[in-house]
Amino acid sequence: MVTVVTHPLVQHKLTLMRDERTGVKEFRELAGEVSLLLAYEAMRDLDLAQERLRTPIVEDDFPVLSGKKLALVAILRAGLVMTEAIVDLVPAAKVGHIGLYRDPQTLAPVAYYNKLPADIADRRVFVTDPMLATGGSASAAIRSLKDAGAQGGNITLMCILTAPEGIAVIERDHPDVRIVTAAVDSHLNDHGYIVPGLGDAGDRIYGTK
């Protein structure tokens, strides 16, 4: 299932990110802001329970988070900026990292790092990667999570921007994983970049080219 967050604030900030004139500092800040807004939607279905407490006025039952604890897993390196923003919203969440890069010739994902919470199987997992282009890296990351015990129904992939080709790969490989994104763009070009896109998210976040 794909959820596109069409909130005006998300769409406005995404447009600013697309602009080639947007500098590193502003781009990084915008990426964090959009990630935080995406997280509100991605976590809409978190379980709640009632807890009894006393306000300065009266004692009553009030909602608190319950159910599975949370984990944020960043696909390195660009996913870091998303996780760093979202962890401010859910500071008790554990954070994992999966290092993957896309071979420039074959476009296939190459793994180089994997560090996950030991109890990942018992947590709701939110995977962060700004761009879902070919889908290869995201699919490989999700496979690593499942191999570590995470259940597909407990995994949400959060991407600022997606391409239909990448969505198709995730739906084929992991039909039980939900995707939350700010936009689904037109297609991929011959170099595997999203069109119209916003360029290479990692390079624009970190100022490397």
C-alpha positions in Angstrom: 0.0 0.0 0.0 1.2 3.5 -0.9 0.2 6.5 1.1 0.9 9.9 -0.5 0.9 12.8 2.0 -0.7 15.7 0.1 -0.7 18.2 3.0 0.0 21.7 1.6 3.0 22.1 3.9 4.6 18.9 2.7 4.0 19.8 -1.0 5.3 23.3 -0.5 8.5 22.1 1.2 9.0 19.4 -1.4 8.8 22.1 -4.2 11.6 24.0 -2.4 13.7 20.9 -2.2 13.2 20.3 -6.0 14.6 23.8 -6.8 18.2 23.6 -7.9 18.9 27.0 -6.3 18.2 25.6 -2.8 21.5 25.4 -0.9 22.8 22.6 1.3 21.7 24.1 4.6 18.2 24.8 3.5 17.9 21.5 1.7 19.0 19.6 4.8 16.5 21.5 7.0 13.7 20.9 4.5 14.4 17.2 4.3 14.2 17.0 8.1 10.9 19.0 8.2 9.3 16.9 5.4 10.4 13.7 7.2 8.8 14.9 10.4 5.5 15.6 8.6 5.6 12.2 6.9 6.1 10.6 10.3 2.8 12.0 11.5 1.0 10.1 8.8 3.2 7.0 9.0 2.5 6.7 12.7 -1.2 7.5 12.6 -2.1 3.9 13.5 0.1 3.5 16.5 -1.8 1.7 19.3 -3.1 3.7 22.3 -4.2 2.6 25.8 -5.8 4.5 28.6 -3.8 5.6 31.6 -5.3 7.0 34.7 -3.7 10.2 36.1 -4.6 13.4 37.8 -4.4 16.8 36.1 -4.3 20.0 38.2 -8.1 19.8 38.0 -9.4 16.2 38.0 -8.4 12.6 37.9 -9.4 10.8 34.7 -8.2 8.3 31.9 -6.0 9.6 29.1 -4.5 8.1 26.0 -0.8 6.9 25.9 1.2 4.9 23.4 1.0 1.2 23.9 1.7 -2.0 21.8 4.9 -2.6 20.0 7.9 -0.3 20.7 9.4 1.6 17.7 12.5 1.3 15.7 13.9 3.8 13.1 16.2 2.3 10.5 18.1 4.6 8.3 19.4 3.4 4.9 22.8 5.1 4.8 23.7 7.7 4.1 20.8 9.9 3.0 18.3 8.2 5.4 20.2 9.6 8.4 18.7 13.1 8.0 15.2 11.7 8.1 15.9 9.5 11.2 17.6 12.4 13.0 14.5 14.5 12.5 12.0 11.8 13.4 13.8 10.6 16.6 12.9 14.0 18.1 9.3 13.0 17.8 9.8 9.5 19.3 12.9 9.8 21.4 12.4 6.3 23.0 12.7 4.6 19.6 15.8 2.5 19.0 17.8 3.4 15.8 19.4 1.0 13.4 21.5 1.6 10.3 21.8 -0.3 7.0 24.6 0.7 4.7 23.9 0.3 1.0 25.0 2.0 -2.1 23.9 1.7 -5.7 26.5 0.4 -8.2 26.7 3.2 -10.8 27.0 0.7 -13.7 24.6 -2.1 -12.8 22.4 0.0 -10.4 22.3 -3.0 -8.1 22.5 -2.5 -4.3 25.8 -3.3 -2.6 25.7 -3.8 1.2 28.5 -2.6 3.4 27.0 -2.1 6.9 24.2 -3.6 9.0 23.6 -2.7 12.7 20.1 -3.3 14.0 18.5 -3.4 17.5 18.7 -6.9 19.0 14.9 -6.9 19.6 14.0 -5.7 16.1 11.5 -8.6 15.7 9.4 -7.1 18.6 9.2 -3.6 17.2 7.3 -1.5 14.7 10.0 -0.5 12.2 10.1 2.7 10.1 12.7 2.6 7.4 14.0 5.9 6.1 15.4 6.7 2.7 14.7 10.0 0.9 14.5 8.5 -2.6 12.8 5.3 -3.8 14.1 5.1 -7.3 14.9 1.7 -8.7 13.8 0.1 -5.4 16.8 -2.2 -5.2 18.4 -0.7 -2.1 15.1 -0.4 -0.2 14.1 -4.0 -1.1 17.5 -5.3 0.1 17.2 -3.3 3.3 13.8 -4.7 4.0 15.0 -8.2 3.3 17.8 -7.6 5.9 15.2 -6.6 8.4 13.0 -9.6 7.7 16.1 -11.9 8.0 16.6 -10.3 11.4 13.1 -11.3 12.4 11.0 -8.1 11.6 7.6 -8.9 10.3 6.6 -7.2 7.0 3.3 -6.0 8.4 5.3 -4.1 11.1 7.6 -2.4 8.5 6.8 1.0 7.0 9.1 2.5 4.3 9.3 6.3 4.5 10.5 8.1 1.4 10.3 11.8 0.5 10.1 11.0 -3.2 9.3 7.9 -5.1 9.2 6.6 -8.7 6.7 4.1 -10.1 9.5 1.7 -10.9 10.7 1.6 -7.3 7.2 1.2 -5.9 6.6 -1.7 -8.3 9.8 -3.5 -6.9 8.7 -3.1 -3.3 5.2 -4.3 -4.1 6.6 -7.3 -5.9 9.3 -8.2 -3.3 7.5 -7.0 -0.1 3.7 -6.7 -0.7 3.2 -6.6 3.1 5.3 -3.4 3.6 3.6 0.0 3.5 5.1 3.0 1.7 4.6 6.6 2.9 5.8 9.3 0.6 5.4 13.0 -0.3 5.1 12.3 -4.0 5.1 9.7 -6.8 7.0 11.2 -9.8 6.8 10.3 -13.4 9.6 7.9 -14.1 13.3 7.1 -14.0 15.8 8.4 -16.6 18.5 6.3 -18.2 20.8 6.9 -15.2 18.2 5.7 -12.7 17.3 9.2 -11.4 13.8 10.2 -10.6 12.1 12.6 -13.1 11.4 15.4 -12.4 12.9 14.5 -9.1 15.3 16.7 -7.0 18.7 15.3 -8.0 20.8 13.1 -5.8 19.4 13.5 -2.2 22.6 12.4 -0.5 24.7 14.9 -2.5 22.3 17.7 -1.8 22.0 16.9 1.9 25.8 16.7 2.5 27.1 19.0 -0.2 29.0 16.3 -2.1 29.2 15.8 -5.9 
